[in-house]
Amino acid sequence: MMVNKHVPLVVRVLTIIFTLIAAGTAGDGGIKSCNYGQEKFRSGKQVYFLIVVGALVLVALTLRVLAFDVRKLRLPSPRSFMIFDSVCLLFTFASAVAVSASPVGTSVCSSKDDDIKTLLQEVCDFKCSNIVTAVVTMFMASIGFVIDILFTTGAIPVFTGSPPPEDFTFGED
């Protein structure tokens, strides 16, 4: 099954939106190093890594879309697009995993005890909903890069012409 030629552009724009949401909500999470009793919750570096990766991917992918999809400049080789998408996939996935495996992601935001979660959010001054949103949207951005790689390699063929006429012969020659 072939998809329309505009579908890869839509996937790239959705990936841009996902990275924007991830970087914005992670930055709004207010994460910092926090000590509560014997526990130390230091997840600032992981969250800042997600923010930086989100910002870099946002800028790079926006420039790619504007240059090659909107302005229709001469396309580089598919290999260079593959390298770009692969590096972005690696960093978006790594940043999402880093935040979800950080102390805030594992001990606080995924805790089954809502009282402890609420207490730590107030004491440490951050929001679990923003951290979870950042992780989920960054995972969605990495899925967007996987789909874009499938378009680039031709695993998902893109149909650029007009649709073929319908065949009403019902197998007759």
C-alpha positions as CSV (number, residue, x, y, z in Angstrom):
1,M,0.0,0.0,0.0
2,M,1.4,3.4,-1.0
3,V,0.8,6.6,1.0
4,N,0.3,10.1,-0.3
5,K,3.4,12.2,-0.8
6,H,2.2,14.6,1.9
7,V,2.2,12.0,4.6
8,P,6.0,12.1,5.3
9,L,5.7,15.9,5.8
10,V,2.8,15.4,8.2
11,V,4.9,12.9,10.2
12,R,7.8,15.4,10.3
13,V,5.6,18.2,11.5
14,L,4.1,16.0,14.2
15,T,7.6,15.1,15.3
16,I,8.4,18.8,15.5
17,I,5.3,19.3,17.6
18,F,6.2,16.4,19.9
19,T,9.7,17.7,20.5
20,L,8.3,21.2,21.2
21,I,5.9,19.8,23.8
22,A,8.6,17.6,25.3
23,A,11.1,20.4,25.7
24,G,8.4,22.8,27.0
25,T,6.8,20.6,29.5
26,A,10.2,19.2,30.8
27,G,11.3,22.8,31.3
28,D,8.1,23.7,33.1
29,G,8.5,20.7,35.4
30,G,10.7,22.7,37.7
31,I,13.0,19.8,38.4
32,K,16.0,20.3,40.6
33,S,18.1,18.3,43.0
34,C,16.0,17.7,46.1
35,N,16.8,16.0,49.4
36,Y,14.0,14.6,51.5
37,G,15.1,12.8,54.6
38,Q,17.7,10.2,53.6
39,E,16.6,10.2,50.0
40,K,18.3,12.3,47.3
41,F,16.3,13.0,44.2
42,R,18.8,14.3,41.6
43,S,17.3,14.3,38.2
44,G,18.1,17.7,36.9
45,K,20.8,16.6,34.5
46,Q,18.6,14.0,32.8
47,V,15.7,16.5,32.5
48,Y,18.1,19.2,31.1
49,F,19.5,16.6,28.6
50,L,15.9,16.0,27.4
51,I,15.4,19.8,27.1
52,V,18.6,20.3,25.1
53,V,17.9,17.3,22.8
54,G,14.4,18.6,22.3
55,A,15.6,22.1,21.4
56,L,18.3,20.8,19.0
57,V,16.0,18.3,17.3
58,L,13.3,21.0,17.0
59,V,15.7,23.5,15.3
60,A,17.3,20.9,13.1
61,L,14.1,19.2,11.9
62,T,12.4,22.6,11.4
63,L,15.3,23.7,9.2
64,R,15.1,20.4,7.3
65,V,11.3,20.8,6.7
66,L,11.6,24.4,5.7
67,A,14.6,23.8,3.3
68,F,13.6,20.6,1.6
69,D,9.8,20.2,2.0
70,V,8.6,23.8,1.8
71,R,11.3,25.6,-0.3
72,K,12.0,22.4,-2.4
73,L,15.7,22.9,-2.4
74,R,17.9,20.2,-4.0
75,L,17.7,17.1,-1.8
76,P,20.8,15.5,-0.4
77,S,21.3,11.8,-0.7
78,P,18.9,9.5,1.1
79,R,21.9,8.3,3.0
80,S,22.4,11.7,4.6
81,F,18.7,11.8,5.6
82,M,19.1,8.3,7.1
83,I,22.1,9.5,9.2
84,F,20.2,12.6,10.3
85,D,17.1,10.6,11.3
86,S,19.2,7.9,13.0
87,V,21.1,10.4,15.1
88,C,17.9,12.2,16.1
89,L,16.2,8.9,16.8
90,L,19.1,7.9,19.1
91,F,19.1,11.1,21.0
92,T,15.4,11.4,21.4
93,F,15.0,7.9,22.6
94,A,18.1,8.2,24.9
95,S,16.7,11.4,26.5
96,A,13.3,9.9,27.1
97,V,14.9,6.8,28.7
98,A,17.2,8.9,30.8
99,V,14.4,10.9,32.3
100,S,12.1,7.9,32.8
101,A,15.0,6.0,34.6
102,S,16.0,9.0,36.7
103,P,15.2,9.1,40.4
104,V,12.2,11.3,39.8
105,G,10.9,9.1,37.0
106,T,11.3,5.8,38.9
107,S,10.9,6.7,42.6
108,V,8.5,9.6,42.6
109,C,6.4,9.8,39.4
110,S,5.8,6.1,39.0
111,S,5.2,5.6,42.8
112,K,2.0,3.8,43.7
113,D,1.7,5.8,46.9
114,D,-0.1,9.0,46.0
115,D,0.6,10.6,49.4
116,I,4.3,10.3,49.0
117,K,4.1,11.5,45.4
118,T,2.1,14.6,46.4
119,L,4.4,15.3,49.4
120,L,7.6,15.1,47.3
121,Q,6.1,17.2,44.5
122,E,5.4,20.0,47.0
123,V,8.7,19.6,48.9
124,C,10.8,19.4,45.8
125,D,8.7,21.8,43.8
126,F,8.1,20.0,40.5
127,K,5.1,18.4,38.7
128,C,5.0,14.7,37.8
129,S,2.4,15.4,35.1
130,N,4.9,17.6,33.2
131,I,7.7,15.0,33.6
132,V,5.5,12.2,32.3
133,T,4.2,14.3,29.5
134,A,7.8,15.2,28.4
135,V,8.8,11.5,28.5
136,V,5.8,10.3,26.5
137,T,6.0,13.0,23.9
138,M,9.8,12.4,23.4
139,F,9.0,8.7,22.9
140,M,6.4,9.7,20.3
141,A,9.1,11.9,18.6
142,S,11.4,8.9,18.4
143,I,8.6,6.9,16.8
144,G,8.2,9.7,14.3
145,F,11.8,9.3,13.4
146,V,11.4,5.6,12.9
147,I,8.4,6.2,10.6
148,D,10.5,8.9,8.7
149,I,13.3,6.3,8.3
150,L,10.8,3.9,6.8
151,F,9.7,6.5,4.3
152,T,13.3,7.3,3.4
153,T,14.3,3.7,2.9
154,G,11.2,3.0,0.8
155,A,9.9,0.4,3.3
156,I,6.7,2.5,3.2
157,P,6.4,3.6,-0.5
158,V,5.3,7.1,-1.2
159,F,2.9,7.7,-4.1
160,T,3.7,11.0,-5.9
161,G,1.5,10.9,-8.9
162,S,-2.3,10.9,-9.4
163,P,-4.1,7.9,-8.1
164,P,-4.5,5.1,-10.6
165,P,-8.0,4.6,-12.2
166,E,-10.2,2.2,-10.5
167,D,-10.5,-1.3,-12.1
168,F,-14.1,-2.3,-12.6
169,T,-13.3,-5.3,-14.9
170,F,-13.7,-7.9,-12.1
171,G,-10.9,-10.0,-13.4
172,E,-12.0,-10.0,-17.0
173,D,-9.3,-9.7,-19.7
